[in-house]
């Protein structure tokens, strides 16, 4: 692996490690009224396992993107930081309603302000952006594929589970909200 790529890959790995370490600590310990996760957290954790494999393969240099330069790597690091910032902003907006599992808490409210005025799942959008950035920071096709594709599959399942629970909980209010916002990509999906 070229030395410039080792620096960006090392920085990307450090950012990923710090992000995951901070996300590992629960923000709120309120007891849920109803847990409806249906294994979606497990699916996300399996996707994270694939991401670790992608990072390891990236350090081996297998699948390096031909012609990748420092600008691509720095762009990847920037996307990682931006994605994590979007995720943490979304989590902060949810406050006590944020959990790692799909749960409805006592007094749960539908948040429709800030990032949630445009996207129904901005925290997932931020994660996706950060994982895309991870692959670019490594300048590696395998790292990119292992970071994004398994997460997209897990995310698709998680969003279906989450939206079913939100439709059940908030009824017409959530249906109206869903008609006026996109899931994870503004103006697209």
C-alpha positions in Angstrom: 0.0 0.0 0.0 1.5 3.4 -1.0 2.4 5.6 2.0 -0.1 8.4 1.2 -2.9 5.8 1.2 -1.6 4.4 4.6 -2.1 7.8 6.1 -5.6 8.3 4.8 -6.6 4.7 5.6 -5.1 5.1 9.1 -7.0 8.4 9.6 -10.2 6.8 8.3 -9.8 3.8 10.7 -9.2 6.2 13.6 -12.3 8.2 12.8 -14.4 5.0 12.4 -13.1 3.7 15.7 -13.9 6.9 17.6 -17.4 7.0 16.0 -18.2 3.5 16.9 -16.8 3.9 20.4 -19.0 6.9 21.0 -22.1 5.3 19.5 -21.6 2.2 21.7 -22.5 4.2 24.8 -26.3 4.5 25.2 -27.5 8.1 25.4 -30.7 7.5 27.3 -31.7 4.6 29.5 -35.5 5.0 29.6 -37.4 1.8 29.5 -39.3 1.4 26.2 -43.0 1.0 26.2 -42.7 -1.5 23.2 -39.7 -3.1 21.6 -40.3 -3.8 17.9 -36.8 -4.3 16.6 -37.3 -7.7 14.8 -33.6 -8.3 14.5 -32.9 -5.1 12.6 -30.1 -4.1 15.1 -28.5 -7.5 14.5 -28.6 -6.9 10.7 -26.8 -3.5 11.2 -24.2 -5.2 13.4 -23.6 -7.9 10.8 -23.1 -5.1 8.2 -20.5 -3.5 10.6 -18.7 -6.9 10.5 -18.5 -6.7 6.8 -17.1 -3.1 7.1 -14.3 -4.4 9.3 -13.5 -7.0 6.7 -13.4 -4.2 4.1 -11.0 -2.2 6.3 -8.7 -5.1 6.7 -8.7 -5.9 3.0 -8.1 -2.2 2.3 -4.9 -2.3 4.5 -3.7 -5.2 2.4 -4.0 -3.1 -0.7 -6.1 -5.7 -2.6 -8.7 -3.8 -4.8 -7.0 -0.5 -4.8 -8.8 2.1 -7.0 -6.4 2.7 -10.0 -5.5 6.4 -10.3 -6.8 7.3 -6.9 -4.9 10.3 -5.5 -4.7 12.3 -2.3 -7.7 14.4 -3.3 -10.0 11.4 -3.4 -8.7 10.2 -0.1 -9.1 13.6 1.5 -12.6 13.8 0.0 -13.4 10.5 1.6 -12.2 11.7 5.0 -14.3 14.8 4.6 -17.4 12.7 3.7 -16.8 10.6 6.7 -16.7 13.6 9.1 -19.7 15.2 7.4 -21.7 12.0 7.5 -20.9 11.5 11.2 -21.9 15.1 11.9 -25.2 14.6 10.1 -25.8 11.4 12.1 -25.1 13.0 15.4 -27.2 16.0 14.6 -30.1 13.7 13.8 -29.6 11.7 17.0 -29.4 14.9 19.1 -32.7 16.1 17.5 -34.4 12.8 18.6 -33.2 13.3 22.1 -34.7 10.7 24.5 -36.5 9.0 21.6 -33.2 7.8 20.1 -32.3 4.1 20.8 -30.2 1.5 19.0 -33.3 -0.7 18.7 -36.6 0.0 17.1 -38.6 1.0 20.2 -41.5 3.2 21.1 -41.1 5.0 24.4 -43.6 6.4 26.8 -44.7 9.8 25.5 -43.0 9.2 22.1 -43.4 12.1 19.7 -42.9 12.3 16.0 -40.0 14.7 15.3 -40.5 16.8 12.1 -38.0 19.6 12.6 -34.4 20.2 11.6 -33.0 17.5 9.4 -36.3 15.6 10.0 -38.2 18.2 8.0 -36.6 16.9 4.8 -35.6 13.3 5.6 -37.3 10.6 7.7 -34.0 8.8 8.5 -31.2 11.4 8.5 -29.1 9.4 11.0 -29.0 6.6 8.5 -28.3 9.0 5.6 -25.3 10.3 7.6 -24.0 6.8 8.3 -24.3 5.9 4.6 -22.4 9.0 3.6 -19.7 8.3 6.2 -19.4 4.7 5.0 -19.1 5.8 1.4 -16.4 8.2 2.5 -14.6 5.3 4.3 -14.2 3.5 1.0 -13.0 6.6 -0.8 -10.5 7.4 2.0 -9.0 3.9 1.6 -9.2 4.3 -2.2 -10.2 0.7 -2.3 -13.1 -1.0 -4.2 -13.4 -3.8 -1.6 -13.5 -1.4 1.3 -16.1 0.7 -0.5 -18.2 -2.4 -1.4 -17.9 -4.0 2.1 -18.8 -0.6 3.7 -21.7 0.4 1.6 -23.5 -2.7 0.2 -24.1 -4.7 3.4 -25.2 -1.5 5.2 -27.6 -0.7 2.4 -29.2 -4.2 2.7 -29.4 -3.9 6.5 -30.7 -0.4 6.2 -33.4 -1.4 3.8 -34.7 -4.0 6.3 -34.3 -1.6 9.3 -36.3 1.2 7.5 -39.1 -1.2 6.7 -39.3 -2.3 10.3 -39.1 1.2 11.7 -41.6 2.7 9.3 -44.1 0.0 10.0 -43.9 0.8 13.7 -44.1 4.5 13.1 -47.2 4.0 10.9 -48.8 1.9 13.6 -48.0 4.3 16.3 -48.7 7.7 14.7 -51.2 6.6 12.0 -52.3 9.4 9.6 -49.8 11.9 11.1 -46.9 9.6 10.0 -48.5 8.9 6.6 -48.7 12.6 5.9 -45.1 13.1 7.1 -44.0 10.2 4.8 -45.7 11.9 1.8 -43.8 15.1 2.3 -40.3 13.8 3.0 -37.8 11.3 1.5 -36.2 8.4 3.4 -32.5 8.9 3.2 -31.5 10.9 0.0 -33.0 14.4 -0.3 -35.3 14.8 -3.4 -34.6 11.2 -4.5 -35.4 8.4 -2.0 
